[in-house]
Each structure stands twice: as structure tokens, then as C-alpha cells.
């Protein structure tokens, strides 16, 4: 009966599409026919209500809709396209939503409570991780820990992993396993509280975390202790690397060690002393985010009960803080490659894949630019009678060209501090070569040592079991509730 209904639906959709195509002047347009094909696919689509065996949550730190747009064009232009017609893997996912990102006490959020909301189902206080709303930031005595999605799934027999290109103890990744009144207590919590690095090893020993890969080795060894990728800076005498080894975990420091690790045992990957390198600067021997994602999925798939994996392309955020669009986008392309690989390694029938950002940045895209304008370059004018831009830069009211990408604030500010402490300045002349230099800092208005987050909504894209529950404008904590329903509630139905 289901097959007959599906065939009938497809037939009706295709017939309607054919009839419309015969009736209108634009029927020969590739845009028109592509639209008709997509409508037919959507009419025939059925929601996937299987129980999710696996969940993969990609939290691209600092990627709102604007940043996603920039990554899309950058990758498309790297492929030789004009760019605008390109789609990132998740752009084609069948389900999407707009996500509000505010914290309990902050219009503009930070990464700790935003990632925490996804992992607990409730909004949280600025600069805290996985604490109830009664917590006071930086006050250890007020800590009121919440129950984590990772803990729920571990109790249900599933495995859990976390991957980050930032420090593995940094805010977003830490939200999978840690609970703290201050996101900065990575290795130095006050007396009576437990630092984040210690909590990671605690959760590995408890069997909650099975694999954790990222940077930040310094937080796992005492100050001055030499480790393979740097030097420890813990203020106490605790060597967490030794402790991790004692509880049966393998500690790996490079791509070769990761690829040869025994994936039937817990794995702690510490590939750099602090954050991992930007993709543009990544040295030989340091695993890419795709390498880490592949290793994590390979490890977690050993559990027949399934798994939860959170992947954080963390340095997308850092590059925007630095006002450098080139590295924002190159790390974004690396994320897209990791996502495509994760999709290939899993099955839509039993794996829920979610892609979102924890917040956006104060990144802007200036106009009016013609098709194919280099996304990190100067805005080129629209050309009459042709699709591609004219090759002539658009000039602002000051008679100077401007880049497509800019920032509302940051190190690239055109206002420079003078000797008397005041700020003044004007936009410099800029060539295409200068604008497209990988080290170029895009022009910004407000002077700041570090560009800031933005409070605007971010996008969410999803596929797999119960992904259709995403839609419209939703609060960030709804991500947890969909994941919980797909994995645990659906099992009880």
C-alpha cells in the first residue's frame, strides 16, 4: 500500500511538473527545470521516524548564515565556479531551521552556554558551562550541575566522542562532558571545583567519553613538564596524561599515531599545545578535521548500540575574531570536507546529522557586486549583457574600492589610535592583490583588539531520523530535545 501511494504521489508530481513546463515561456531555463525537479522530490519525501542509532552534531563555531554564505562562495570559487551557484553539503539537507542564540543574561552569546544549551536542553548563563540558571559566573560555591546528553546516551549503552580544532578543553567541546561556573577554568579551577581538563579524564574513566581529539595538551601536564607537542602549564602537580594512560586510554600526538591507534580502547588526541593550526597553516603530521572526524566515527562505530559525536570546527570562530576572512573560509572549507566524509561513513536511515553554529560574528558582505566577484577580494561591478562581473571595482563615496567582506569591529579598523589617545583615520587605497593576501585583515569600523560575536540568529540543517522536527525559528536548546527524542524517546514508542 505504501509503495503504491508513493508511486502515485511521484506520478502526480511529475505530471504536474511536465504540464507546467509546457505552459510557460521560461520552461527552458535551467533554474526553472531544477526548481520543478526539487518540488517533485519534496512532494515524494516521507519523514524518517526511525530511532536514531547515531547522532553527529557539527557545531561550526562562529558560523551564522553570513559566514556560511562566505564559505559557500569561497569553496565554489576554489572549484572554478563563479561561486554563488555552489552548495555546501549541508545546504542540500532536506530540513532546516533558524536558531536563536541568546544566553540567559546576554543578548550576544558566548560559546560556552550556547554549546551547553545544545547538550542539556536549557539556556545557560554567559561564560558558564552546563550549570543551572542559579549559578553565578566565576563563583564556585554556586555551581549547580546539569545532566548531559552524553551522560544520558552513555547510560543507554551508546559511545560518545568529541572532536575540536580548538583546545579540547575550550568552551564548545567542553560542553559535551564538563560542568563549570567559569569556561576559563581549563586547568586551574579554585579549591572545591574541578577544572575542565580533569573533568575530561574523569568522564573517560567513568566511561562517558570514549574518544576526544583536539588541541590543548598544555592543560594536561604540570607547568614546565615537557610533552611531545609542547610544555604543560597546569598550576598543580597533577599529570593527567599519565592518569589517562593508567585508566587504559591511548594518548596520541600526531596523525600517524592517530591512524595506528587501537580504536577498541579510549583515545585522547592532543595534537598541539594550544589550539590546533588553521587549515591554511596546518603542518605535515597534524591531522585535519576530516582526519579526526574519520578516526572518531571509526572508533565509535565499534559500538553496536550506536554513538553521539560532536565535531567543532573551532578555528572558524578564531579567524573571524582576528578579522581575517581568508582563514575563516579555509577552515570552513575543511569543515565541509569533514561533513561530507561523515555523511559517507554513515547511513541516513539510522544516523541523525545536524549542522549549526553556536553564534554568528560581526561579519558583513558589502555590495553591489557582480557574479563571481572573488569573495575575499574587491567588490567588482555588475556587467550589462553578461553573467560574470565587469572586472571593474565598485567605488565608494570616498572614491576608493572596497572589499566584499568587512567586519563591524576588530583589528582591521580604519580608525587608528593617535598619540593623544584619540582615534582617527580614513580608508586606505587597496588593490586586488592586497585584498586577497591570506594575511589581509578586512576593514572594520569600530577599533577593537578582537572582533566580537553577533547576537543574530544562525542556521541549522539536518537529515536522518526525526530531522523533520526542525523547522521555523527555534531556541537553541531545541537541538537537545530533537536529539533526545530521536535517540531515546523514539526507542520507547
C-alpha positions as CSV (number, residue, x, y, z in Angstrom):
1,X,0.0,0.0,0.0
2,X,2.8,2.4,0.9
3,X,4.7,1.7,-2.3
4,X,1.5,2.2,-4.4
5,X,0.9,5.5,-2.6
6,X,4.5,6.7,-3.1
7,X,4.4,5.8,-6.8
8,X,1.1,7.6,-7.3
9,X,2.5,10.7,-5.5
10,X,5.6,10.7,-7.7
11,X,3.5,10.3,-10.8
12,X,1.2,13.2,-9.9
13,X,4.2,15.4,-9.1
14,X,5.9,14.6,-12.4
15,X,2.8,15.1,-14.4
16,X,2.1,18.5,-12.8
17,X,5.7,19.5,-13.4
18,X,5.5,18.4,-17.1
19,X,2.2,20.3,-17.6
20,X,3.6,23.5,-16.1
21,X,6.8,23.2,-18.1
22,X,4.8,23.1,-21.3
23,X,2.7,26.1,-20.4
24,X,5.2,28.9,-19.6
25,X,7.8,30.8,-21.5
26,X,10.6,30.1,-19.0
27,X,10.2,26.3,-19.3
28,X,13.6,26.1,-21.0
29,X,15.5,27.8,-18.2
30,X,17.8,25.5,-16.1
31,X,16.7,27.4,-13.0
32,X,13.1,26.6,-13.8
33,X,13.6,22.9,-14.5
34,X,15.8,22.5,-11.4
35,X,13.0,24.0,-9.3
36,X,10.5,21.6,-10.8
37,X,12.7,18.7,-10.0
38,X,13.2,19.8,-6.4
39,X,9.5,20.2,-5.9
40,X,8.8,16.7,-7.2
41,X,11.4,15.4,-4.7
42,X,9.9,17.2,-1.8
43,X,6.3,16.1,-2.7
44,X,7.5,12.5,-2.7
45,X,9.6,12.8,0.5
46,X,8.5,10.9,3.6
47,X,9.6,11.8,7.2
48,X,12.1,9.4,8.7
49,X,10.7,8.2,12.0
50,X,13.2,5.5,12.7
51,X,15.0,5.5,16.0
52,X,18.4,7.2,15.6
53,X,21.1,4.8,16.4
54,X,23.7,7.6,15.9
55,X,23.8,11.4,16.3
56,X,26.5,13.6,14.8
57,X,26.3,17.2,15.7
58,X,28.6,19.6,13.8
59,X,28.8,22.9,15.8
60,X,30.8,25.3,13.5
61,X,32.0,27.8,16.0
62,X,31.1,31.3,14.8
63,X,29.1,30.2,11.7
64,X,25.9,32.1,11.2
65,X,24.1,32.4,7.9
66,X,26.5,35.2,6.8
67,X,29.6,33.1,7.4
68,X,28.0,30.1,5.8
69,X,27.5,32.2,2.7
70,X,31.1,33.2,2.6
71,X,32.3,29.6,3.0
72,X,30.0,28.5,0.2
73,X,31.3,31.1,-2.3
74,X,34.9,30.6,-1.3
75,X,34.7,26.8,-1.9
76,X,32.8,27.2,-5.1
77,X,35.3,29.7,-6.4
78,X,38.2,27.3,-5.4
79,X,36.4,24.8,-7.6
80,X,36.5,27.1,-10.6
81,X,32.8,28.2,-10.4
82,X,31.5,31.7,-10.1
83,X,30.6,30.6,-6.6
84,X,27.1,31.7,-6.0
85,X,25.6,28.6,-7.6
86,X,27.6,26.2,-5.4
87,X,26.2,24.4,-2.4
88,X,27.9,23.2,0.7
89,X,27.0,19.6,1.7
90,X,24.5,20.7,4.3
91,X,22.9,23.3,2.1
92,X,21.2,20.4,0.4
93,X,19.9,18.8,3.6
94,X,16.1,18.5,3.5
95,X,15.4,20.0,6.9
96,X,16.4,23.4,8.3
97,X,15.6,26.0,10.9
98,X,16.6,29.4,12.2
99,X,18.1,29.2,15.7
100,X,18.1,31.9,18.4
101,X,21.4,32.0,20.2
102,X,20.9,34.4,23.2
103,X,22.0,33.3,26.7
104,X,20.0,33.8,29.9
105,X,21.7,37.0,30.7
106,X,23.3,38.0,27.3
107,X,21.9,39.3,24.1
108,X,25.2,38.5,22.3
109,X,26.2,34.9,23.4
110,X,29.4,33.2,24.0
111,X,30.3,29.6,23.0
112,X,30.1,28.0,26.5
113,X,26.4,28.4,27.2
114,X,25.3,28.1,23.6
115,X,27.0,24.7,23.3
116,X,25.7,23.9,26.8
117,X,22.1,24.6,25.7
118,X,22.6,22.0,22.9
119,X,23.8,19.4,25.3
120,X,21.3,19.9,28.1
121,X,18.1,21.4,26.7
122,X,18.1,24.6,28.7
123,X,19.6,28.1,28.2
124,X,22.6,28.9,30.4
125,X,24.4,31.8,32.0
126,X,27.1,33.7,30.0
127,X,30.6,32.2,30.4
128,X,29.4,29.1,32.3
129,X,29.1,25.5,31.0
130,X,26.2,23.2,31.9
131,X,25.1,24.8,35.1
132,X,21.6,25.7,36.2
133,X,20.4,29.3,36.0
134,X,21.1,29.9,39.7
135,X,24.9,29.8,39.0
136,X,27.0,33.0,39.4
137,X,29.8,33.2,36.9
138,X,33.2,32.7,38.5
139,X,31.7,31.7,41.8
140,X,32.5,28.1,42.5
141,X,30.2,27.9,45.5
142,X,27.1,28.5,43.4
143,X,27.7,25.6,40.9
144,X,24.6,23.6,40.2
145,X,25.5,20.9,37.5
146,X,23.0,19.7,34.9
147,X,22.7,16.3,33.3
148,X,24.3,16.0,29.9
149,X,23.1,14.4,26.7
150,X,26.4,12.4,26.6
151,X,25.7,11.0,30.1
152,X,22.1,10.0,29.1
153,X,23.4,8.2,26.0
154,X,26.3,6.6,27.8
155,X,23.8,5.2,30.4
156,X,21.8,3.9,27.5
157,X,24.8,2.0,26.2
158,X,26.0,4.3,23.5
159,X,29.5,5.6,22.9
160,X,30.4,9.3,22.9
161,X,33.1,11.3,21.2
162,X,34.2,14.9,20.8
163,X,36.4,16.5,18.1
164,X,37.7,20.1,18.0
165,X,40.2,22.1,16.1
166,X,40.4,24.4,19.2
167,X,41.7,23.2,22.6
168,X,39.7,20.1,23.6
169,X,39.1,21.9,26.9
170,X,37.8,25.0,25.1
171,X,34.1,26.1,25.6
172,X,32.3,24.3,22.8
173,X,34.0,20.9,23.0
174,X,33.9,21.0,26.8
175,X,30.1,21.3,26.8
176,X,29.9,17.6,25.8
177,X,31.5,16.5,29.1
178,X,32.2,19.3,31.6
179,X,30.2,21.4,34.1
180,X,31.8,24.6,35.5
181,X,31.0,28.1,36.7
182,X,33.8,29.6,34.5
183,X,34.6,28.4,31.0
184,X,38.2,29.6,31.5
185,X,39.0,27.1,34.3
186,X,40.6,24.8,31.8
187,X,43.3,23.7,34.2
188,X,43.0,26.0,37.2
189,X,39.7,25.8,39.0
190,X,39.6,27.2,42.5
191,X,39.6,25.0,45.5
192,X,36.4,23.0,45.7
193,X,35.8,23.0,42.0
194,X,37.2,20.7,39.3
195,X,39.0,22.1,36.2
196,X,37.8,21.2,32.7
197,X,40.8,19.0,31.7
198,X,40.4,16.9,34.9
199,X,36.7,16.5,34.1
200,X,37.5,15.2,30.7
201,X,39.7,12.4,32.2
202,X,37.1,11.8,34.9
203,X,34.5,11.3,32.2
204,X,36.8,9.0,30.2
205,X,37.3,6.9,33.4
206,X,33.5,6.9,34.0
207,X,33.0,5.5,30.5
208,X,31.1,8.6,29.3
209,X,33.7,9.8,26.8
210,X,35.3,7.2,24.5
211,X,37.3,9.4,22.2
212,X,38.4,13.1,22.5
213,X,40.5,14.7,19.8
214,X,41.8,18.3,19.6
215,X,44.5,20.6,20.8
216,X,45.3,21.9,24.3
217,X,47.9,19.4,25.6
218,X,49.3,22.1,28.0
219,X,46.3,21.7,30.3
220,X,47.1,18.0,30.9
221,X,50.6,18.3,32.4
222,X,52.2,20.2,35.2
223,X,53.8,23.6,34.5
224,X,57.2,23.1,32.9
225,X,56.7,19.4,32.1
226,X,57.8,18.6,28.5
227,X,55.3,16.7,26.4
228,X,55.6,15.7,22.8
229,X,53.8,18.8,21.4
230,X,54.9,21.4,24.0
231,X,55.0,22.2,27.7
232,X,52.5,21.7,30.4
233,X,51.1,24.7,32.3
234,X,48.9,23.2,35.0
235,X,49.4,25.1,38.2
236,X,49.2,21.9,40.3
237,X,51.4,18.8,40.1
238,X,48.8,16.6,38.5
239,X,49.8,14.8,35.3
240,X,46.6,14.0,33.6
241,X,48.4,12.4,30.6
242,X,49.8,9.8,33.0
243,X,46.4,9.3,34.6
244,X,44.7,8.9,31.2
245,X,47.2,6.2,30.4
246,X,46.7,4.5,33.7
247,X,42.9,4.2,33.1
248,X,43.6,2.5,29.8
249,X,43.3,5.4,27.3
250,X,45.7,5.8,24.5
251,X,47.3,9.3,24.2
252,X,48.2,10.3,20.7
253,X,50.0,13.4,19.4
254,X,50.1,13.3,15.6
255,X,48.2,11.9,12.6
256,X,50.4,8.8,12.3
257,X,49.8,7.8,15.9
258,X,46.1,8.5,15.5
259,X,45.8,6.3,12.4
260,X,47.5,3.4,14.1
261,X,45.7,3.7,17.4
262,X,43.6,0.8,18.8
263,X,40.1,2.1,18.3
264,X,38.7,-0.5,20.7
265,X,40.1,1.4,23.6
266,X,39.5,5.1,24.7
267,X,41.6,7.6,22.8
268,X,42.8,11.0,23.9
269,X,44.3,13.0,21.0
270,X,46.4,16.1,22.0
271,X,47.8,17.4,18.7
272,X,49.1,20.8,19.7
273,X,50.0,22.6,22.9
274,X,47.2,25.2,22.5
275,X,44.6,25.4,19.7
276,X,45.3,23.5,16.5
277,X,46.6,25.3,13.5
278,X,44.4,27.0,11.0
279,X,43.9,24.8,7.9
280,X,45.8,27.4,5.9
281,X,48.8,26.9,8.2
282,X,48.4,23.2,9.2
283,X,51.8,21.5,9.2
284,X,52.5,18.0,8.0
285,X,51.8,15.5,10.7
286,X,49.0,17.4,12.3
287,X,45.6,15.7,11.5
288,X,42.9,17.7,9.6
289,X,39.4,18.0,11.0
290,X,38.4,15.4,8.4
291,X,41.2,13.0,9.7
292,X,39.9,13.4,13.2
293,X,36.3,13.0,12.2
294,X,37.0,9.8,10.3
295,X,39.0,8.4,13.3
296,X,36.3,9.3,15.8
297,X,33.5,7.7,13.7
298,X,35.6,4.6,13.1
299,X,36.2,4.3,16.8
300,X,32.6,4.9,17.8
301,X,31.1,2.6,15.2
302,X,32.6,-0.3,17.1
303,X,29.7,0.0,19.5
304,X,26.7,-1.8,18.0
305,X,24.4,0.3,20.3
306,X,25.4,3.5,18.4
307,X,27.0,6.8,19.3
308,X,26.9,10.5,19.8
309,X,29.7,12.6,18.2
310,X,30.1,16.4,18.4
311,X,32.5,17.9,16.0
312,X,33.6,21.5,16.4
313,X,35.5,23.4,13.6
314,X,36.6,25.8,16.3
315,X,39.0,27.9,14.5
316,X,36.4,29.3,12.1
317,X,35.5,31.4,15.1
318,X,39.1,32.4,15.9
319,X,39.8,33.6,12.4
320,X,36.8,35.9,12.5
321,X,37.9,37.2,15.9
322,X,41.2,38.0,14.2
323,X,39.5,39.9,11.4
324,X,40.9,37.5,8.7
325,X,38.3,36.2,6.3
326,X,40.7,34.0,4.4
327,X,41.3,31.7,7.3
328,X,37.6,31.8,8.3
329,X,36.7,30.5,4.9
330,X,39.6,28.0,4.6
331,X,38.7,26.4,7.9
332,X,35.1,26.5,6.8
333,X,36.0,24.5,3.6
334,X,37.9,22.0,5.8
335,X,34.7,21.6,7.9
336,X,32.6,21.0,4.8
337,X,35.1,18.2,3.7
338,X,34.8,16.6,7.2
339,X,31.0,16.8,7.0
340,X,30.9,15.1,3.6
341,X,33.1,12.3,4.9
342,X,30.9,11.8,8.0
343,X,27.9,11.6,5.7
344,X,29.7,8.9,3.5
345,X,30.6,6.9,6.6
346,X,27.0,6.7,8.0
347,X,23.5,5.8,6.8
348,X,20.7,8.3,6.7
349,X,18.3,5.6,7.9
350,X,19.8,5.4,11.4
351,X,22.0,8.5,11.7
352,X,20.8,12.0,12.6
353,X,23.3,14.6,11.3
354,X,22.8,18.2,12.4
355,X,24.9,21.2,11.3
356,X,24.7,24.5,13.0
357,X,26.7,27.3,14.6
358,X,26.8,28.4,18.2
359,X,26.7,32.1,17.2
360,X,27.5,34.5,14.3
361,X,30.2,37.2,14.1
362,X,30.1,40.8,13.2
363,X,30.9,39.9,9.6
364,X,29.3,41.9,6.8
365,X,29.1,41.4,3.0
366,X,29.2,44.7,1.0
367,X,27.5,45.3,-2.4
368,X,26.6,45.7,-5.1
369,X,28.9,43.1,-6.6
370,X,28.6,41.3,-9.9
371,X,28.5,37.5,-10.2
372,X,31.8,35.7,-9.5
373,X,33.4,38.6,-7.6
374,X,36.2,36.9,-5.5
375,X,34.6,36.6,-2.1
376,X,37.9,37.7,-0.3
377,X,38.6,40.4,-2.9
378,X,37.3,43.7,-4.1
379,X,33.7,44.2,-5.0
380,X,33.5,44.1,-8.8
381,X,30.7,45.8,-10.7
382,X,27.7,44.2,-12.3
383,X,28.2,43.9,-16.1
384,X,25.4,44.6,-18.7
385,X,24.9,41.8,-21.2
386,X,27.0,39.1,-19.4
387,X,26.7,36.9,-16.3
388,X,30.2,37.5,-14.8
389,X,31.2,40.8,-13.2
390,X,32.7,43.6,-15.3
391,X,36.2,43.4,-13.8
392,X,36.0,47.0,-12.6
393,X,35.8,47.6,-8.9
394,X,32.8,49.4,-7.4
395,X,33.9,52.7,-5.8
396,X,32.5,54.0,-2.5
397,X,31.6,57.7,-1.9
398,X,35.2,58.4,-1.0
399,X,36.3,57.3,-4.5
400,X,38.1,54.1,-3.3
401,X,37.3,50.4,-3.9
402,X,36.1,48.2,-1.1
403,X,36.2,44.5,-0.2
404,X,33.2,42.2,-0.3
405,X,33.8,41.2,3.3
406,X,34.1,43.6,6.2
407,X,33.7,43.4,9.9
408,X,31.7,45.7,12.2
409,X,34.6,45.8,14.6
410,X,38.1,44.4,15.1
411,X,41.8,44.7,14.4
412,X,41.3,45.9,10.8
413,X,39.6,49.1,11.9
414,X,40.2,52.1,9.7
415,X,40.3,54.2,12.9
416,X,43.8,54.3,14.4
417,X,44.8,55.4,17.9
418,X,46.8,58.6,17.9
419,X,49.5,59.8,20.3
420,X,46.9,61.7,22.4
421,X,44.8,58.6,22.7
422,X,42.1,59.7,20.3
423,X,41.2,57.7,17.2
424,X,41.1,59.0,13.6
425,X,41.8,57.7,10.1
426,X,40.5,57.0,6.7
427,X,40.2,54.0,4.4
428,X,43.4,53.3,2.6
429,X,43.7,52.7,-1.2
430,X,43.5,48.9,-1.8
431,X,44.5,46.7,-4.7
432,X,43.0,43.3,-5.5
433,X,46.3,41.6,-4.7
434,X,46.4,43.2,-1.3
435,X,42.8,42.3,-0.5
436,X,43.3,38.6,-1.5
437,X,46.5,38.2,0.5
438,X,45.7,35.4,3.0
439,X,47.1,37.6,5.8
440,X,45.0,40.6,5.0
441,X,42.7,41.9,7.7
442,X,39.4,43.1,6.4
443,X,38.4,46.7,7.1
444,X,36.3,47.3,10.2
445,X,34.6,50.3,11.7
446,X,34.9,50.1,15.4
447,X,38.5,49.6,16.7
448,X,39.0,46.5,18.9
449,X,41.8,44.1,19.6
450,X,39.4,41.2,18.9
451,X,36.3,41.2,16.7
452,X,33.2,40.3,18.5
453,X,30.4,37.8,18.3
454,X,27.0,38.9,17.0
455,X,23.6,38.1,18.6
456,X,21.8,37.4,15.3
457,X,20.2,34.0,14.5
458,X,22.2,31.1,13.0
459,X,21.1,28.5,10.6
460,X,20.6,24.8,11.2
461,X,20.5,22.0,8.6
462,X,19.6,18.4,9.4
463,X,19.0,14.9,7.8
464,X,18.2,11.5,9.1
465,X,15.7,10.2,11.8
466,X,13.4,12.9,13.1
467,X,15.2,15.7,11.3
468,X,11.8,16.9,10.2
469,X,11.2,18.1,13.8
470,X,13.4,21.1,13.0
471,X,11.6,24.0,11.3
472,X,10.8,27.6,11.6
473,X,12.5,29.8,14.2
474,X,13.6,27.8,17.3
475,X,15.5,28.4,20.5
476,X,18.9,26.8,20.6
477,X,18.1,24.3,23.4
478,X,15.6,22.6,21.0
479,X,18.6,20.9,19.4
480,X,18.9,18.8,22.5
481,X,15.2,18.0,22.6
482,X,15.2,16.7,19.0
483,X,18.4,14.6,19.6
484,X,16.8,13.2,22.7
485,X,13.6,12.3,21.0
486,X,15.3,10.7,18.1
487,X,17.6,8.5,20.2
488,X,15.8,7.8,23.5
489,X,12.1,8.8,23.2
490,X,11.7,7.1,19.8
491,X,13.0,3.9,21.4
492,X,10.2,3.9,23.9
493,X,7.4,4.5,21.4
